[in-house]
């Protein structure tokens, strides 16, 4: 028997998201509204040389509201189309260039370093994102 996420047994996470979106779309159709909301699509950013000069990129992550262990990165430009009743949408800066670790001069922290800044950024969000971005030096080019 095929499971359609109706409580009859376990369903895959993608299946649950699709079912949630179908239910939302059907509801909007019933009340006379069209849905522009789609299931968020996983995305991996491409870092450009201009991003390395600027020192960071903007990343965006969705996390299911009813299961905060389920999240992934999406294209920031598509974040407006996400159903925020089903997902938290979190956009944040991600350092891609600079020194790897903290720089201290005369006992004063001059720069926290890429690794520490990215970790602090992930931990300071409304939903902690460290489990979804385990490589704090992703896209980093050393110097």
Buried (B, 14 or more C-beta within 10 A) or exposed (E): EEBBBEEEEEBEEEBBBBBBBBEBBEEBEEEEEEBEBEBBEEBEBEBEEEBBEEBBBEBBBBBBBEEEEBBBBBBBEBBEBBBEEBBBBBEBBBBBBBBBEEEEEEEEEEBBBBBBBBBEBBEEBEBEBEEBBEEBBBBBEEE
